[in-house]
Amino acid sequence: MQNYLTPNFSFAPMIPERALGSRVWDIGGREYIDLSGGIAVNALGHCHPDLVAALAEQSQKLWHISNIYTTQPAQDLAKKLVENTFADKVFFCNSGAEANEAALKLARKHGRDRFGENKHEIVACLNSFHGRTLFTVSVGGQPKYSQDYAPLPQGIRHVPFNDVEALKAAVGGQTCAVIIEPIQGESGILPATREYLEAAREMCDRHGALLIFDEVQTGMGHTGKLFAYEHYGVVPDILSSAKALGGGFPIGAILTTDQIASTFGPGTHGSTFGGNPMACAVGSRAFDIINAPETLAHVETQGKKLQTALAALGKKTGVFEEIRGMGLLIGCVLAGPYKGRAGEITAAALKHGLMVLVAGANVVRLAPSLLLSDEDMEEGLKRLEAALEGWLEANH
Ligand SMILES: *Cc1c(COP(=O)(O)O)cnc(C)c1O
């Protein structure tokens, strides 16, 4: 197939055409088990009938109207997010990067309005990932994503993840926000420690800074709770969400309190598409299914099963030295001799009819549908085992 797209993506050698649940078929009709979930997006698998119905129904009513107006679907989804979290207000946008951009802008303005322009510094973690806009690549802790785009936004400080002392040393009177992924996703499915998030909360309270949790990847049920912060008992001031929020339809959001939200007065921030009725109608239906106790319980059960099976497979083949993560957001850490080769494993898996992800070069990542069945899990594990054995043999 001729590629007319810019070469910033290196596409896999198969071309998907249609999908249902945790199965995908390519243009040649070959079937794959999908344990990647479109990078933690398709939380209810592909083409969930309730989401298809919500989309079809809304598409007959109203597609787009702009933020000159509010709509029932936007208010419905916001109400559900508010009633099930710490938050009082929601801002909708279209992606994770936009959500973090809004969170960071809100924190800067909040600091400036209350304490003056010196209160602008953002503290972020090394190896973190917050999106691809200029501000979010600058705040993200991976220079490879920002260095080619200098000059970069200023007033950003990076500290090692999970290092309480370094965090305490970095947060001060000029800090307007600390931004943390409760589980670092792109850089390896690395959970924060409870002490770290508690220290971040305490430092923010002490210095009048806002605590931002980037839950773009960890949110919407992937860890077995609606949002990962609930596992830690540490409540942020702003939470960003996207990825699974729309169950496959593009949408992003930030959640915050009334007091902080009031910083965003009329005209201070905006979005043409943000909160559009199509995205919100699908997101609203997805929310109901994801937040149902039986779905979250299923995530916990299936997460345990999958993590246990992966640990056994890691031991048997010697390829994985550790399985980490929460619920169905899982990282398989490559053992010593295989470090740096996660990409080869995802390629081998694809050849065996299995879609998995990398999270950095040392971790194979799984973020399957929250509704993953035993049958699909077992078939996926069978294909992974065959892929690992074939790959090991070829690399003898
Ligand atoms: C994917 C991701 C983003 C960026 O989301 P986009 O929708 O690609 O802009 C931001 N933060 C985290 C933690 C992510 O995993």
Ligand as a Chemical Component Dictionary entry (heavy atoms), coordinates in Angstrom:
data_LIG
# 
_chem_comp.id                   LIG 
_chem_comp.type                 NON-POLYMER 
_chem_comp.pdbx_formal_charge   0 
_chem_comp.three_letter_code    LIG 
# 
loop_
_chem_comp_atom.comp_id 
_chem_comp_atom.atom_id 
_chem_comp_atom.alt_atom_id 
_chem_comp_atom.type_symbol 
_chem_comp_atom.charge 
_chem_comp_atom.model_Cartn_x 
_chem_comp_atom.model_Cartn_y 
_chem_comp_atom.model_Cartn_z 
_chem_comp_atom.pdbx_ordinal 
LIG C1 C1 C 0 -1.003 8.825  25.843 1  
LIG C2 C2 C 0 -0.672 9.724  26.971 2  
LIG C3 C3 C 0 -0.734 11.122 26.817 3  
LIG C4 C4 C 0 -1.028 11.791 25.498 4  
LIG O1 O1 O 0 -2.294 11.514 25.018 5  
LIG P1 P1 P 0 -2.661 11.887 23.483 6  
LIG O2 O2 O 0 -4.113 11.575 23.398 7  
LIG O3 O3 O 0 -1.789 11.026 22.621 8  
LIG O4 O4 O 0 -2.351 13.314 23.298 9  
LIG C5 C5 C 0 -0.496 11.900 27.936 10 
LIG N1 N1 N 0 -0.198 11.342 29.121 11 
LIG C6 C6 C 0 -0.120 10.016 29.300 12 
LIG C7 C7 C 0 0.192  9.463  30.654 13 
LIG C8 C8 C 0 -0.337 9.162  28.226 14 
LIG O5 O5 O 0 -0.224 7.847  28.392 15 
# 
loop_
_chem_comp_bond.comp_id 
_chem_comp_bond.atom_id_1 
_chem_comp_bond.atom_id_2 
_chem_comp_bond.value_order 
_chem_comp_bond.pdbx_ordinal 
LIG C1 C2 SING 1  
LIG C2 C3 SING 2  
LIG C2 C8 DOUB 3  
LIG C3 C4 SING 4  
LIG C3 C5 DOUB 5  
LIG C4 O1 SING 6  
LIG O1 P1 SING 7  
LIG P1 O2 DOUB 8  
LIG P1 O3 SING 9  
LIG P1 O4 SING 10 
LIG C5 N1 SING 11 
LIG N1 C6 DOUB 12 
LIG C6 C7 SING 13 
LIG C6 C8 SING 14 
LIG C8 O5 SING 15 
# 
